Amino acid sequence: MQTAILFVSTVLIWGTTWIAIAAEVDAAPVIVSIFYRFALAGLVMVGGLALLGRLRRPALWRFVVLQALCLFSFNFIGLYNATATIPSGLVSVVFSLASIFNAVNARLIFGDRISPQTLVAGSFGVAGLTLVFWHDLAIGLDPATLSGLAFAVAGTMCFSLGNMASRKNSLLGITPVVANSWGMGIGAAVLLAIAAIRGEALVLPQSLGYWTALVYLAVIGSVVGFTTYLMLVARIGSARAGYATVLFPIVALTLSTLFEGYEWTATAVVGVFLVIVGNIVMFARR
């Protein structure tokens, strides 16, 4: 039951963050907004643990730093830049490959066997999202599009490697809460350095909506969302937990249907059906 709660919580939280991200678009440079997000998230986590008397220093820092680089900075830079260049639906399809990336990386790094169940479920999920976002895939392969695809793949690979770093931290006895609290601060510092190198000013938008969205992304999307997801990775493995990336866009489209008038097509309905089938395959008893 706890595993199901973690999985559903992760999907619902990350499936709703698109609303907050949309509220931040054009109000500040991308890297600055991501910096604000993880600086606030890191402060909340470190401050909260300190108040509870549970703040601990990791016994080994190397994988905490790697997790910070892969999950709390470079992956977002890649995915945000991809979204700025190619349709967000195409980015979602690429990101849905995370479960397969996780299975391959777990094989290469930890020697895990790649189960046919994972490959079949991942194939159903990717095929389903491809149908859901079919209209976004009709694009020309010009240099800008190829650049966007490269950013999307790089961002997804960073996300997957962050999963591997988190798993290593868990094996070393470093809990996701501890790794995240320090990792988000490290990620924010890296983003601040990149913003300074690029000469991007730390603008302070005047919109209340921007700051409301930022608080949601930092506290709910980052502190809660990453903690539940990485606890899921520790419990059921990175390949199965990674299937959550297939379900995020479905939640987002459901909300878009309710609040933005998104109109479903026959191919989108079939796509959602395939995503559900993939979910059943992934979590069915072998």
N, C-alpha and C positions, 0 to 999 in steps of 0.2 A: 504493500500500500504506500509506504514512504517513497519508493522509487517512482510510482505512478504520480504522486503529488509533486515530486521534484520535476518530472518530465513535463507535466501539464503546466506547472507554474512557469517553467522556463519558456515554453512555447507561447503562453499567453503574454508574458512580460515582454519578450523580444518581438512578438508579433504586433504589439501596440507601440513600440518605440518609434515607428515610422511617423506617427502623428507628431511626436515631439521634434523629431529631426526636421520634418517639413516646416515646422514653426521657426526653425533657426536658419533656414536657407536665406542667403543674401544679407542677413543681419550682421554677420561677422565672417572673416576668413575661416575656411574649414578647419585648418589646424588650430586656430585660436579657439574655436568652439569645442573641439575635441579636448584641447588642453583644459579649458574651464570644466568640462565634464569630469575628467579624471582627477583633476586637482581637488574638486569638491568631493568626489567619491572617496578619494584617498583620505581626505581630512575627516570625513564622516566615519570611515572604518577605523582609522587609527584612533581618533578621538573616542569613539564608542567603546573600542576594546580597552583603551586606557581607563575610561571611567568604570568599566566593569572589572578592572584588574586582571584582564586576560590578554593584554598586549605582550606578545613574545617576539624575540628576535629569532629569525631563522638560523638553524645550526649551520646551514650551507646556503650561500647567496647565489651561486652561479645560475641555478635553474629558476630561482625567483626573478633574477634579472632577465633571463631568457623569456620567461612567461610574460614579464612586463613589456618587453620589446614586441613580442608576437601577438599578445592579446589586447594590450592597452595603448598601442601607438601605431606600429607599422601596418597592422591589418586594417585599421580604420582609414589610414591614409590611402591605402590601396583601394578599398571599397568605395570611399567617398569620391576619389578621383575617377574611378570607373563610372560611378553614377552620373558624374558631371559630363561624361563623354558618350556613353551608350545608354539605351533605355534601362530603367531600373529593373524591369522584368527579366532582361537578359542577365543582369548582375545577379538576380535571385537564382536563376537557373545555374549559373556558374557556382554560386555559393552553396547550392544544394549538393554539390559534389563533395562537400566536406566529409560526409560519412565515408565515402570511398577513399578520399585522401587520408582520413584517419586510419582506415583499415590498412592501407599500404604503408603508411609511416609506422604504425604499430608493428607491422611485420618486419620492416627494416631496422627499427630501433630496439624493439623489445622481443622480436622473434615470434610474435603472435601468429597463429594460423589465420589466414583469410578464409572465413567460412563462406560457402556458397550462399547461405542465407543472407549474409550481409550484401553480397554482390547483387543478388536477385532483388532484395528490398531496395537497395540504392538505385538500381536500374529502373524499377517501377517509379520511385520518387522523382528521379530526373526526367523520365519520360512524361510523367504527369505534369510537372511544372513546365516542361517544354510546351505541352498542349495549352496549359493555362495562359502562358505568355506568348502564344504562337504569333500574335500580331507584332510583338516586339522583335521577333527574330528575322523579319524580312528587312535586313539592312545590307548595305554594300560593304565590302571589305576594303574600305579606304584606310589610309594611315591612321586617322583619328580613331576609327573603330577598332583597329588592331591594337592601338595603344590602350584603349579602354578595356578590351578583353585581357590584355596583359596585366593591367592593374587589378582586374577582378580575380584572375588566377593567382596573382601574387598575394593579394589580400586573403584569399581563401587558404592558400598554402601557409601563410603566416598564422592564420587562425588554427589550422591543424597542428602546426609545430608548437603553438602555445598549449594545445591540448596535451601534447606529448610532454612538455615541460611540467605541466600541472600534474600529470600522472607520475612523473619522476619525483616531484616534490612530495606527493602522497606516499610514495614508497619510502622516502627518507623521513617520514613522520611529520612533514610540514603540511598542516591542514590547508584547505582552500581559503579559509577565512584569513589565516595568517599570511599566506602567499599573496592573496588579493590585496590585503591592506597595505603591505609594503610595495607590491607590484604596481598598484595604481599610482602611488606617489612617484615611483621611478618612471613610469610611463608618462606622467604629466611633466616631469623634469625633461625628459627626452623631447617631448612635443614643444615645450617652451624653448629649448635650445634650437630646434629646427625652425620655429617661428622667428627667432632672433636672427638666425643665419639668413633666412629669406627676407628679412626686413619687414615682417608683418607686425603691425602695431597691435597691442592688446586693447582693442576697442571695447567700449562698454555700451552695448546697445541700450536704448532707452525704452524699448518695448517690454511691457510686463509679460506678454506672451512668451518672449524669448527666455526670460529668466524662469518662468514657470516650467517651460519645456526643459530647460537645463536642469532644474531640480529633479524633475521626473526622470530624466536620462541618467543623472548621477546616482540618485538614491535607489530608484526602482530598477531602471534599466541596467545599471552597473553593479551597485552594491548587492542588491537582491538577485538580479538576473544572473550575473557571473558566478555568484556563490552557489546558487541552486544548480546551474549547469555543470560547474566543476565538481560539485558533490556527486552529480549524476555520473560524470566521467569516472570518478573513483569507484562508484558502486557497480556500474554495468559495463564499463569499458568505453573507450573513445569512439569506436565505430558505431555502436548502437546509440550512444548519446548524441552523436553527430547527426542522426536522422532528424533531430529537432529542427535543423536548418531547412529541411524540406517543408516543414509545417508552418514556419514563420510567415511566409508570403500568403498562405491560405487564411490565416488569422487577419492579416493586413487587408486582404481583399474582402473578407467578410465585413470588417469595419467600414471599408470604403463603400460597400453596398448599402450599409445602414445610414452613413452620414454624407456620402458624396455621390450617390446615385450610380455606382458602378453597375454596368449591365452585363450579365453573364451570357456567354455564348455556349453553343453545344460542345465545342472542343474544350472549353474551360471546365464544363461540368464533367466531361469524360476524364479530363486531367485530374480533377479533384478525386474522382473515383479511383484512379490509378495510385494517387498519393496515399489514399486510405488503405488500399490493398498492400502497398509497400510497407505501411505502418504495421499492418497485421502480420505480414511476413517477418518483419524485423523483430517483433516482440513475441511471436508465437513460440511455444515450447518446441525445441528441436525434436 
